[in-house]
Amino acid sequence: MSKRVLVTAALPYANGSIHLGHLLEAVQTDVYVRARRQAGDDVIFMWAADTHGTPIELRARREGITPEALIERAHAEHLAVFTGFGIGFDIYYTTHSEETTRHATAIFKAIEDSGGIASRETEQLFCPHDQMFLPDRFVKGTCPKCGAADQYGDVCEVCGATYSPTDLKDAACSLCGTAPQLASSEHLFVPLAKHEAFLRSWLKAPEDGGATRLQPTVRNYVQGWVDQGLRDWDISRDAPYFGIEIPGHPGKYFYVWFDAPIGYIGATERWCADNGRDAADYWKATPEDAEIVHVIGKDIVYFHCLFWPAMLHAAGYNTPSRVQVHGWLQVNGEKMSKTRGTFILGSTYLEHAAPEYLRYYFAAKLGAEQGDIDLSMEDFANRVNADLVKKAANLASRAIKFVGGRLGGRASVAAEDAAPLLAKARERLAAAPGLFRDFESGKAMRLAMEIAEDFNLYLTEAAPWKLVKTDPERARAVCTAVIEACKMIAAILKPALPGWAEKVERMLKLDAPLDFVNAAEPLPADLEVGEYETLAERLDPKVLDAIIEASKESVAAKGPAVADAPDYEVEPLQPEVAIDDFVGLDLRVGRVVAAAAVEGSNKLLHLTLDLGPLGSRSVFSGIAKSYAPEALIGKNVVVFANLKPRKMRFGLSEGMVLAAGEAADKITVLELDAKARPGERIS
């Protein structure tokens, strides 16, 4: 019996509609699952909607409905789109379930009983009017970085800065407008440092004796976080919070990123209960008995490759065997834009074009690495028309229609002169399962097109339409060879285009569904070929133009409820600057010789930097939530060295260290080679 395999895609959030970025991942996962099943593996695809957290609570209040009503509506919308695109999940469940609650409780209790939960007081904003602690998105105020008004308590939508809610100027409760107060609240933490030994072992590549498959870039990225020192992870939130209450801690709820991935387990248990299987055979098994594969975007690597395996291991659950990370989806070479109409909802696409075309395009573009994917509308139309229409579908149409119309509808034995091409086609077919297994769907699609190219040329040169009057059996043998090639093409395309393969199975009256083995077998002698079914039709670029236009209209008409557009206006951008305005920027190598926490600030570190002949600099940097002071000693960093000194209440800051991150606790300082010389200019 083959190893059990459980595959997941990241859980779409119930606060918004499904767009093409979601569908990139859904298609990648679906193609992988279908290919492994086609190769004979025992695979299940477990999926669910992510339904907890502050945005759900806030949006439900804004709409005047319950969170349960909101997530039920979103679930139906998601399901309709995914079904429309032929995503073959076994279950699309919800994290707001009894199963997820039970497993979240079990995992927390196991960690707590082993001494793996820490408790400490934290300062948070509290609304005296509503008598509640305010999560980040329940606070609005003026951005402390750019001065933009009406910004949420975690990130500025204008300049992109991340910060703590306590850093906001003119902060106010977003529910009632009352100015909040600072108050203490007990929070629960998982000290990840306790799991460092396990994580280092889990991160080892198979060639180094490990068992987990990660892309090298992802492995190095995560290893860097471990090497910098693992931070405590805050897993609790205060009421009101739509989520799962923490057992033994009344009024405290699991942070959504604690229970969201547990939704994979909850979905598995629900499906197993309905299908006569046992979830323990997957989640309580060993990696040798059950393989767990996650497909995710690069924005959630932190959670899936640090928190999640640590949680599972600490509670005695099976850990992921593979985490496959893909990049962002761009449209026409740019980030998806609502104003340009390239923020395309799945429902909008389905109103205009066949889902099979997008499935093929994504499958043809995706590979094993995590580079960004560009959906160029011009390339999209060209690729579909050149590959599917002119090559693969045209080949099948020419051969099957000819046999049906000119040769009595019967095939025979493949022509002998086609034997070398058929042998090469079988080699390509045999290579496809391994490519799919390694997430190289683009290379697999290319194999199918190479077969089509070879046999289109063969058919043209053999010219059965000329032979049919003088040597009909030779014409029949030529077309039979081509039909056998079409069968192999359909088998390779099947994970991406299951409907295409089903049509070929009907036309050839096959006894069993196509797979990677039986597709290589010769056709039965004297096969009666069925009537030709259209496999693909030309994709008119005007259809894609219509999708762009409709996306502009749908976003404008439906607003935040559909596209998650901001529900407030922002100040206009400052005047544009020229590249010459950056000439005076002087970046230098600075070596950290001292680093210390700043009393009275939970955000700043005080760094002393050696700039060689330029002397030393005192810099206050907002990286305290991402770095322990000692982790920076001896590092060479990039310093904005000619920045005008800024007087702060903690002292004088004489520069700026270059760093970036999506949140205050996920900032990465730009580090230079250890051999870099302090004071050197960076061009």
ZAZA-592846 format. One line per field, with one value per residue (C-alpha): residue number from 1; x, y, z. Coordinates in Angstrom, 1 decimal, decimal comma, padded with zeros to 4 digits. Layout:
<vexnus>
num <- [NUM ...]
c1 <- [X ...]
c2 <- [Y ...]
c3 <- [Z ...]
</vexnus>
This chain:
<vexnus>
num <- [1 2 3 4 5 6 7 8 9 10 11 12 13 14 15 16 17 18 19 20 21 22 23 24 25 26 27 28 29 30 31 32 33 34 35 36 37 38 39 40 41 42 43 44 45 46 47 48 49 50 51 52 53 54 55 56 57 58 59 60 61 62 63 64 65 66 67 68 69 70 71 72 73 74 75 76 77 78 79 80 81 82 83 84 85 86 87 88 89 90 91 92 93 94 95 96 97 98 99 100 101 102 103 104 105 106 107 108 109 110 111 112 113 114 115 116 117 118 119 120 121 122 123 124 125 126 127 128 129 130 131 132 133 134 135 136 137 138 139 140 141 142 143 144 145 146 147 148 149 150 151 152 153 154 155 156 157 158 159 160 161 162 163 164 165 166 167 168 169 170 171 172 173 174 175 176 177 178 179 180 181 182 183 184 185 186 187 188 189 190 191 192 193 194 195 196 197 198 199 200 201 202 203 204 205 206 207 208 209 210 211 212 213 214 215 216 217 218 219 220 221 222 223 224 225 226 227 228 229 230 231 232 233 234 235 236 237 238 239 240 241 242 243 244 245 246 247 248 249 250 251 252 253 254 255 256 257 258 259 260 261 262 263 264 265 266 267 268 269 270 271 272 273 274 275 276 277 278 279 280 281 282 283 284 285 286 287 288 289 290 291 292 293 294 295 296 297 298 299 300 301 302 303 304 305 306 307 308 309 310 311 312 313 314 315 316 317 318 319 320 321 322 323 324 325 326 327 328 329 330 331 332 333 334 335 336 337 338 339 340 341 342 343 344 345 346 347 348 349 350 351 352 353 354 355 356 357 358 359 360 361 362 363 364 365 366 367 368 369 370 371 372 373 374 375 376 377 378 379 380 381 382 383 384 385 386 387 388 389 390 391 392 393 394 395 396 397 398 399 400 401 402 403 404 405 406 407 408 409 410 411 412 413 414 415 416 417 418 419 420 421 422 423 424 425 426 427 428 429 430 431 432 433 434 435 436 437 438 439 440 441 442 443 444 445 446 447 448 449 450 451 452 453 454 455 456 457 458 459 460 461 462 463 464 465 466 467 468 469 470 471 472 473 474 475 476 477 478 479 480 481 482 483 484 485 486 487 488 489 490 491 492 493 494 495 496 497 498 499 500 501 502 503 504 505 506 507 508 509 510 511 512 513 514 515 516 517 518 519 520 521 522 523 524 525 526 527 528 529 530 531 532 533 534 535 536 537 538 539 540 541 542 543 544 545 546 547 548 549 550 551 552 553 554 555 556 557 558 559 560 561 562 563 564 565 566 567 568 569 570 571 572 573 574 575 576 577 578 579 580 581 582 583 584 585 586 587 588 589 590 591 592 593 594 595 596 597 598 599 600 601 602 603 604 605 606 607 608 609 610 611 612 613 614 615 616 617 618 619 620 621 622 623 624 625 626 627 628 629 630 631 632 633 634 635 636 637 638 639 640 641 642 643 644 645 646 647 648 649 650 651 652 653 654 655 656 657 658 659 660 661 662 663 664 665 666 667 668 669 670 671 672 673 674 675 676 677 678 679 680 681 682 683]
c1 <- [000,0 001,3 002,1 -000,8 -000,5 -002,4 -002,1 -003,4 -003,5 -003,4 -006,8 -008,5 -009,7 -013,5 -013,2 -012,9 -013,7 -011,6 -009,3 -006,8 -004,0 -005,9 -006,6 -002,9 -002,3 -005,6 -004,6 -001,1 -002,3 -005,0 -002,6 -000,2 -003,0 -004,5 -001,1 -000,1 -003,5 -003,0 000,4 -001,3 -000,7 -003,3 -003,8 -006,4 -006,8 -007,9 -009,0 -011,0 -011,8 -010,0 -012,8 -011,5 -009,9 -010,4 -011,2 -014,1 -015,4 -015,0 -016,6 -019,6 -020,2 -019,9 -022,5 -024,8 -024,7 -023,1 -019,7 -021,3 -023,5 -020,6 -018,4 -021,4 -022,0 -018,2 -018,0 -020,7 -019,1 -015,7 -017,1 -018,9 -015,7 -013,5 -016,0 -016,3 -012,5 -012,7 -010,6 -010,8 -010,6 -012,0 -013,4 -013,7 -014,5 -014,2 -012,0 -015,1 -015,8 -016,1 -013,2 -010,8 -011,8 -011,1 -007,7 -006,7 -007,5 -005,6 -002,5 -002,6 -003,0 -000,2 002,1 001,0 001,3 004,9 005,7 005,7 003,4 004,6 002,4 003,2 001,5 001,5 000,4 -002,4 -004,9 -008,2 -011,5 -013,1 -016,4 -016,8 -014,8 -012,6 -009,0 -008,6 -007,1 -004,9 -007,8 -010,1 -007,8 -007,5 -005,3 -002,5 000,4 003,5 005,7 004,0 001,3 -001,6 -004,9 -007,4 -004,9 -005,4 -003,3 -000,9 -000,1 -000,3 -002,1 -000,4 003,3 003,2 004,9 004,2 004,0 002,3 -001,1 000,4 002,6 -000,4 -001,0 -004,5 -005,6 -009,3 -011,4 -012,7 -016,1 -017,0 -014,3 -013,2 -009,5 -008,1 -006,1 -003,1 -003,9 -002,2 -003,4 -002,1 -001,1 000,1 003,3 005,0 008,7 009,9 013,5 012,5 011,9 015,1 016,8 013,7 013,4 017,0 016,6 013,3 014,9 017,7 017,6 017,2 020,7 021,9 020,0 016,7 013,3 011,6 011,5 011,8 013,1 016,7 015,8 013,0 015,2 017,9 015,3 013,9 017,3 018,2 015,3 016,5 020,1 019,0 017,3 013,7 011,3 008,3 005,1 002,0 -000,9 -003,6 -006,0 -008,5 -012,3 -014,2 -012,6 -014,3 -012,4 -011,8 -011,6 -008,4 -009,2 -008,5 -008,1 -011,5 -011,8 -008,7 -008,9 -006,4 -004,7 -006,0 -002,6 -002,7 -005,9 -005,9 -003,5 -005,2 -008,1 -006,2 -006,6 -010,2 -011,0 -009,2 -011,2 -014,5 -013,7 -012,4 -015,6 -017,7 -015,5 -014,7 -011,1 -009,2 -007,6 -004,9 -003,6 -002,4 -001,8 -000,7 001,3 005,0 006,4 007,4 003,7 001,9 003,2 001,9 002,4 001,5 001,2 001,5 002,4 005,7 003,9 003,1 006,4 007,0 003,9 004,2 007,9 008,4 005,2 003,4 006,0 006,9 003,3 002,7 005,9 005,3 001,8 002,8 001,3 002,9 004,9 004,9 007,0 007,1 006,2 006,0 006,1 005,1 005,5 003,1 000,8 001,3 -001,0 000,5 003,9 002,5 001,0 -002,7 -004,5 -008,1 -007,9 -006,3 -008,8 -006,1 -007,4 -009,6 -012,1 -012,6 -016,3 -015,6 -013,3 -015,9 -018,4 -016,2 -013,8 -013,4 -011,6 -009,6 -007,6 -006,5 -005,8 -003,5 -001,7 -001,0 000,2 002,4 004,0 004,5 007,7 009,4 010,9 009,1 009,5 006,6 004,3 003,1 -000,3 000,4 -002,9 -001,2 000,9 -002,1 -004,1 -001,0 -000,1 -003,6 -004,1 -000,6 -000,4 -003,9 -005,7 -003,1 -000,9 -002,8 -006,4 -005,6 -003,7 -006,6 -009,1 -007,1 -006,6 -009,9 -012,1 -010,3 -010,7 -014,4 -015,1 -012,8 -011,9 -015,1 -014,4 -011,9 -008,3 -005,8 -002,1 000,3 002,4 005,9 007,6 006,0 007,7 010,6 008,3 006,0 009,0 010,1 006,5 006,4 009,7 008,2 005,1 007,2 009,0 005,8 004,9 008,3 008,0 004,5 005,7 008,5 005,9 007,4 004,1 005,4 008,0 005,4 003,1 006,1 006,5 002,9 003,4 006,6 004,7 002,1 004,7 006,4 003,2 001,7 004,8 004,6 000,9 001,6 004,5 002,6 -000,5 -003,1 -005,6 -003,4 -003,0 -006,6 -007,5 -004,4 -003,4 -006,2 -004,6 -001,4 -003,5 -005,3 -002,0 -000,7 -003,8 -003,7 -000,1 -001,3 -004,3 -002,0 000,1 -003,1 -003,8 -000,4 -000,8 -004,2 -002,6 000,1 -002,5 -005,0 -003,9 -004,4 -007,2 -009,2 -012,1 -009,8 -008,8 -012,4 -013,3 -010,4 -011,4 -014,9 -013,7 -011,4 -014,0 -011,4 -012,2 -010,4 -009,6 -006,2 -003,2 000,5 000,8 -002,1 -001,7 001,4 -000,3 -001,2 -004,8 -006,9 -006,7 -009,7 -010,8 -014,0 -013,3 -016,2 -017,4 -014,9 -015,5 -014,1 -011,1 -010,3 -011,4 -009,5 -009,3 -010,2 -008,0 -011,2 -012,5 -009,6 -010,1 -013,7 -012,4 -010,2 -013,1 -015,5 -013,0 -012,9 -016,6 -017,1 -014,6 -016,1 -019,7 -019,1 -016,4 -014,9 -017,5 -016,2 -012,7 -011,6 -011,0 -010,3 -013,4 -011,8 -010,1 -006,4 -004,3 -002,9 000,7 003,4 004,9 007,0 010,8 013,4 016,2 018,7 017,1 018,8 022,3 023,0 022,1 025,3 025,1 028,0 029,1 028,5 029,6 027,5 029,8 027,1 023,4 021,0 017,3 015,9 014,3 010,7 010,3 009,4 010,2 013,7 017,2 020,1 022,9 026,5 028,0 031,6 032,1 035,9 037,7 034,3 034,1 031,2 027,4 024,6 021,5 018,0 016,4 012,8 013,8 013,5 010,5 012,6 016,1 017,6 020,4 023,1 022,1 023,4 026,8 029,5 027,1 027,9 024,8 023,9 023,7 022,2 025,2 024,5 021,0 020,5 020,7 017,3 016,8 014,6 013,5 015,8 018,8 020,3 020,0 022,8 021,7 019,4 020,0 018,3 015,7 012,3 009,5 005,7 005,2 007,1 008,0 009,1 011,7 014,9 018,0 020,0 023,3 026,6 029,4 031,6 034,6 033,1 035,1 033,4 033,0 033,1 030,6 027,9 027,0]
c2 <- [000,0 003,5 006,0 008,2 011,8 014,8 018,0 021,5 024,9 028,0 028,8 031,8 034,4 034,8 038,6 039,0 037,5 035,1 036,8 035,4 035,4 032,9 030,9 030,7 028,7 026,7 025,6 024,8 022,6 021,0 020,1 018,6 016,5 015,3 014,3 012,3 010,5 009,8 008,3 005,9 007,7 007,7 011,5 013,7 017,4 019,0 022,7 025,2 028,9 030,9 032,5 034,0 037,2 041,0 041,8 039,4 040,9 044,4 043,9 042,0 045,0 047,4 045,4 044,9 041,1 038,3 037,0 033,6 035,1 036,8 033,7 031,5 034,0 034,1 030,3 030,0 032,6 030,9 027,5 028,7 030,2 027,2 024,8 026,9 026,6 022,8 022,7 019,1 019,4 016,6 019,1 022,8 023,2 026,1 026,8 027,8 024,2 021,8 019,8 022,7 023,9 020,4 020,1 023,7 022,9 019,6 021,2 024,1 021,9 019,6 022,6 024,1 020,8 020,5 024,0 025,5 028,5 031,7 034,4 038,1 041,5 043,6 047,2 047,7 050,4 050,2 051,9 053,3 053,8 050,2 048,7 046,6 046,2 047,3 045,0 046,7 047,1 048,6 051,7 054,5 057,6 059,5 057,6 058,3 058,1 060,0 061,9 060,4 060,6 057,8 054,9 051,6 050,6 048,2 049,5 052,8 052,3 055,4 054,9 051,2 051,7 049,2 050,1 049,4 050,9 052,8 054,7 056,2 059,9 061,1 057,5 056,8 053,7 052,9 051,8 054,9 057,5 057,6 058,3 055,0 054,6 052,4 049,4 046,2 042,8 039,3 037,6 034,0 033,3 030,3 030,7 029,5 029,3 026,2 024,6 025,6 022,2 020,6 023,4 023,1 019,4 019,9 022,4 020,1 019,2 015,5 015,4 016,5 013,8 015,7 014,7 018,0 019,3 023,1 025,2 026,2 029,9 029,2 027,0 029,7 032,4 030,4 029,3 033,0 033,7 030,8 032,0 035,5 034,2 033,0 035,3 034,6 034,3 036,0 033,5 035,2 038,1 039,8 039,8 040,8 038,5 036,2 032,9 030,1 030,8 029,5 026,8 027,8 031,4 033,1 036,1 035,1 033,9 032,1 034,5 033,6 032,3 029,8 028,1 028,8 026,0 023,7 024,0 021,6 019,0 019,9 019,5 016,2 014,9 016,0 014,3 011,2 010,9 011,1 008,7 005,9 006,9 007,9 011,4 009,9 008,0 011,3 013,7 011,1 009,0 009,3 011,0 007,6 006,5 009,7 012,6 016,1 018,7 022,4 024,8 028,4 031,9 033,5 035,9 033,2 031,2 032,5 030,8 027,5 026,9 028,1 028,3 025,4 022,6 023,6 023,5 020,1 018,5 019,8 018,3 014,9 015,5 014,6 017,5 018,7 016,7 019,5 023,2 024,4 028,2 030,2 033,9 036,7 037,0 040,1 041,1 042,8 043,1 045,0 044,4 043,7 047,1 048,0 051,2 049,5 046,7 044,0 043,1 040,4 038,4 034,8 035,4 038,1 035,9 033,1 035,4 036,0 033,2 029,4 028,4 025,7 028,4 030,0 026,6 025,8 029,1 028,9 025,3 026,3 029,2 027,6 025,8 024,6 027,9 030,8 033,5 035,8 034,9 037,4 037,0 039,0 039,3 039,3 036,3 034,6 034,8 033,9 030,9 029,5 030,0 028,7 025,7 024,4 025,5 025,4 022,5 020,1 020,5 021,0 017,7 015,8 017,4 016,7 013,0 012,1 014,0 012,5 008,9 009,6 011,3 009,5 006,2 004,8 005,8 003,0 003,2 000,4 -000,1 002,8 003,3 001,9 005,1 006,8 004,4 006,6 009,6 007,4 006,1 009,7 010,5 007,6 008,9 012,3 010,7 008,7 011,9 013,8 012,2 013,1 016,7 017,1 015,6 018,2 021,0 021,5 021,7 024,2 021,6 018,9 021,1 021,7 017,9 017,7 020,5 019,0 015,8 017,9 019,8 016,5 014,9 018,0 018,0 014,2 014,4 017,3 015,4 012,1 013,8 011,1 013,2 012,5 008,8 008,0 007,4 005,2 003,7 004,1 001,6 003,7 006,8 004,9 003,8 007,4 008,8 005,9 007,0 010,5 009,5 007,5 010,7 012,6 010,1 010,7 014,5 014,2 012,2 014,8 017,7 015,8 017,3 020,8 020,0 017,1 018,0 017,7 014,2 013,1 014,2 012,2 009,2 009,4 009,9 006,9 004,9 003,9 001,3 003,1 006,7 007,8 007,7 007,9 004,1 003,1 006,2 004,7 001,5 001,1 001,5 -001,6 -002,9 -001,9 000,7 002,5 006,2 008,3 011,6 014,5 016,8 020,3 020,5 024,2 027,3 030,5 032,9 036,3 039,0 041,2 038,9 039,7 043,4 042,9 041,2 044,2 046,6 044,6 044,4 048,2 048,3 045,6 047,1 050,5 049,2 046,7 048,4 047,0 044,2 042,5 043,7 044,8 048,4 050,9 052,4 055,9 058,6 059,3 062,4 062,7 061,8 064,4 065,8 063,3 063,3 062,8 060,2 063,1 063,8 060,7 061,7 063,2 059,9 058,5 054,9 053,4 050,2 050,4 047,7 047,2 047,4 047,9 047,4 047,8 048,0 051,5 052,1 053,4 052,0 048,5 049,2 050,9 049,5 051,9 050,9 052,2 051,9 051,9 053,7 053,3 056,6 058,4 057,7 056,2 056,9 056,6 055,4 054,5 051,9 050,5 046,8 045,7 043,4 041,6 041,4 040,7 043,3 040,7 039,2 042,3 042,7 042,4 042,6 044,9 046,9 049,6 053,1 056,2 058,2 061,7 061,9 065,0 064,1 063,8 064,7 062,1 062,0 059,0 060,8 062,0 059,6 060,2 058,1 055,3 051,5 050,1 047,4 046,3 044,1 043,6 044,0 045,3 041,8 040,7 043,3 042,2 044,4 044,5 042,8 043,0 040,5 040,2 041,3 044,7 047,5 050,0 053,4 052,1 053,7 051,6 052,5]
c3 <- [000,0 -000,9 001,8 002,9 001,7 003,1 001,1 002,1 000,6 002,8 004,3 002,5 005,0 005,3 005,3 001,5 -001,9 -003,8 -006,4 -008,9 -006,3 -004,3 -007,4 -008,3 -005,1 -005,4 -008,9 -008,0 -005,1 -007,2 -010,0 -007,5 -005,8 -009,1 -010,5 -007,4 -007,5 -011,2 -010,3 -007,9 -004,6 -001,8 -001,5 000,3 -000,1 003,2 003,1 005,0 005,4 008,0 010,0 013,3 014,3 014,6 011,0 011,0 014,3 013,0 009,6 011,1 013,4 010,6 008,6 011,6 011,4 013,5 012,7 012,1 009,4 007,8 007,6 006,4 003,5 002,7 002,8 000,2 -002,1 -001,8 -002,5 -005,6 -007,1 -006,2 -007,6 -010,8 -011,3 -010,8 -007,6 -006,5 -002,7 -000,6 001,9 002,2 005,8 008,4 011,4 013,3 014,1 017,0 015,6 015,3 018,8 020,3 018,6 019,5 023,1 023,1 021,5 024,0 027,0 025,9 025,6 028,8 030,8 029,6 030,9 027,5 028,2 029,8 031,2 031,7 031,8 028,7 028,2 025,8 024,8 026,7 025,8 029,0 027,2 025,8 028,7 026,5 025,4 021,8 019,3 016,6 014,2 016,8 017,1 014,6 014,7 013,0 011,6 013,7 010,6 007,8 009,7 007,6 009,5 010,2 010,2 011,9 015,0 013,2 009,8 007,8 004,5 003,1 003,8 004,7 008,2 010,9 014,5 017,8 018,5 021,4 018,9 017,1 017,6 018,5 019,0 019,3 019,6 016,1 017,6 019,7 019,1 022,7 023,4 024,8 028,0 028,7 030,9 031,7 030,6 031,1 027,9 027,2 025,3 023,7 024,3 020,9 022,1 024,0 020,6 019,0 019,0 017,4 014,8 013,8 013,3 011,4 009,1 008,0 004,3 003,4 002,1 005,5 007,3 007,7 006,5 005,6 002,1 001,8 -001,1 -000,4 -000,3 002,2 004,3 004,5 005,3 008,2 009,4 009,6 012,0 014,2 014,2 015,2 018,3 018,6 020,3 022,5 020,6 021,9 021,4 023,3 022,6 024,9 024,5 022,4 019,9 017,5 018,0 020,4 024,2 025,8 028,3 031,9 031,0 031,0 028,7 026,7 023,1 020,9 018,4 015,0 013,9 016,7 015,6 011,9 010,8 013,3 010,8 008,6 011,4 012,0 008,3 008,3 011,2 009,7 006,4 008,0 010,1 006,9 004,9 007,3 007,9 011,0 011,3 013,6 010,6 009,3 012,2 014,9 012,5 011,8 008,7 007,4 007,4 006,4 004,4 005,1 002,3 002,7 -000,2 000,8 -000,2 000,8 003,2 005,7 005,8 009,4 010,7 008,8 009,2 012,8 014,9 013,3 013,4 016,9 018,1 016,4 017,8 021,3 021,3 019,8 016,3 013,0 011,5 007,8 005,4 002,8 002,7 -000,9 -001,2 -004,2 -005,0 -005,6 -008,5 -010,7 -013,5 -016,6 -014,8 -011,8 -008,4 -008,7 -008,8 -008,3 -010,2 -013,2 -013,1 -012,5 -009,0 -010,6 -008,6 -009,4 -009,9 -012,5 -014,5 -014,5 -016,1 -019,1 -019,8 -019,5 -016,2 -018,0 -019,7 -016,5 -015,0 -017,9 -017,9 -014,2 -014,5 -017,4 -015,5 -012,1 -011,1 -007,9 -006,9 -005,2 -007,8 -008,5 -011,4 -014,0 -015,6 -018,7 -020,5 -023,9 -023,1 -021,6 -024,9 -026,9 -024,8 -024,8 -028,5 -029,4 -027,1 -026,4 -029,7 -032,4 -031,1 -028,8 -029,8 -033,5 -033,5 -032,0 -034,3 -037,5 -036,6 -035,0 -037,4 -040,4 -039,0 -038,4 -041,7 -044,2 -042,7 -041,3 -037,8 -037,2 -036,1 -036,5 -035,5 -035,4 -038,5 -038,2 -039,2 -036,1 -033,7 -032,8 -032,1 -030,1 -028,1 -027,4 -026,4 -023,9 -022,4 -021,9 -020,4 -018,0 -016,9 -016,1 -012,7 -011,2 -012,4 -011,0 -007,7 -007,5 -008,3 -011,8 -013,5 -016,1 -017,3 -017,4 -019,6 -021,9 -022,4 -023,6 -026,1 -027,4 -028,2 -030,0 -032,0 -033,1 -034,2 -035,9 -038,1 -038,6 -039,6 -042,0 -043,7 -043,9 -045,4 -044,8 -046,8 -049,9 -049,1 -048,4 -052,1 -052,9 -049,6 -047,0 -044,5 -044,5 -043,8 -041,0 -039,5 -039,6 -037,8 -035,3 -034,3 -033,9 -031,8 -029,5 -029,1 -028,3 -025,6 -024,0 -024,3 -022,5 -019,7 -019,1 -019,3 -017,1 -013,7 -015,1 -017,5 -016,2 -018,5 -021,6 -020,5 -020,0 -023,5 -024,9 -022,8 -024,3 -027,9 -027,6 -025,7 -023,1 -020,5 -017,7 -016,9 -018,3 -016,0 -016,5 -017,2 -019,3 -021,5 -022,9 -024,1 -027,8 -028,8 -029,2 -032,8 -034,9 -032,3 -033,2 -032,6 -031,2 -032,5 -032,0 -029,0 -029,1 -026,8 -026,9 -028,8 -029,5 -026,6 -027,9 -026,3 -026,2 -023,6 -021,4 -022,0 -020,8 -017,6 -016,9 -017,5 -015,4 -012,6 -012,5 -012,3 -009,7 -007,3 -007,7 -007,3 -004,5 -002,5 000,7 001,1 -002,0 -002,7 000,8 -000,3 002,5 003,9 004,3 002,3 002,6 002,0 -001,5 -002,2 -001,8 -005,1 -007,1 -006,6 -009,2 -009,0 -008,7 -005,3 -004,0 -004,9 -001,5 000,3 001,9 002,9 004,9 006,6 010,3 012,7 015,8 018,8 021,5 021,7 024,6 025,3 025,9 029,2 028,7 025,2 024,1 020,5 020,4 020,7 021,4 019,0 019,0 015,5 014,5 011,1 011,1 010,2 010,4 014,1 016,1 015,9 018,4 016,7 018,1 016,0 016,2 016,0 019,7 018,9 016,3 017,8 021,1 021,7 021,9 018,6 016,8 018,4 015,7 012,8 009,8 008,9 006,4 007,9 006,5 007,7 006,7 008,1 010,2 013,9 015,6 019,2 020,9 024,5 025,0 023,5 020,2 017,2 014,7 011,8 010,6 010,2 007,1 007,9 006,6 007,7 007,5 011,3 014,3 015,4 011,9 010,9 009,2 009,4 006,2 007,0 005,1 004,7 007,9 005,8 005,0 006,4 008,8 007,1 003,5 001,2 -000,3 -003,8]
</vexnus>
